[in-house]
Amino acid sequence: MILSDFKRELVSTLKELKRDENRVRFLIASKYFEMSEILDFYHQGVRDFGENRVQEALIKMEQLPKDIRWHFLGHLQSNKIGKIKNRFALIHSIDSLALAKKLSNAIEKTQPILIQIKTSTEETKTGFDLLEFKEVYEELKSLPHLSIKGLMTVAPKGTISEVQNCFKQLQNLKEEICPSWELSMGMSYDYKLALSEGATWLRIGRLLKSRE
């Protein structure tokens, strides 16, 4: 799907759901694309791109326009924290208290973050359990160099009801803790379901790689 078609589909979906278009944004998962393709998206007006690996992100940051807003989407390894240095507009994947503490101690400026919540039973998924997050939320909130902007989750490739349940759990948690938070949920294969449950950040990749 080409970018313009996706944008039209997104606007149409938001109208059907009676969602405010100004409350929903998307980033392009740039790990799927060559530099030239990222530049093409940039020239079409996209400024938000997400990377899963710190080293790859740093290379792209050096070679691509400086006004790109980079998002970190993958599991952040402790030994890579020193290379972060507030280079990312938003880190979507803070998945443990230990990681949050290490990041806070390693940086000097305030870093906007999202807390990754594990809403499915898949063993490959990481993140806080819902109960665990509630127990440590006050400690997370008190870390001096981190600013919690919302929550993130990755749904399984399951049935519609399974996927929707994962998104609903995140929405319910947001409403319980902080209704104004962002919700980063929904990717190429499930973004419409995520929108129906309140997603404010979509992470789109493979959909724009296909020519269908």
Disulfide bonds with the S-S distance in Angstrom:
none
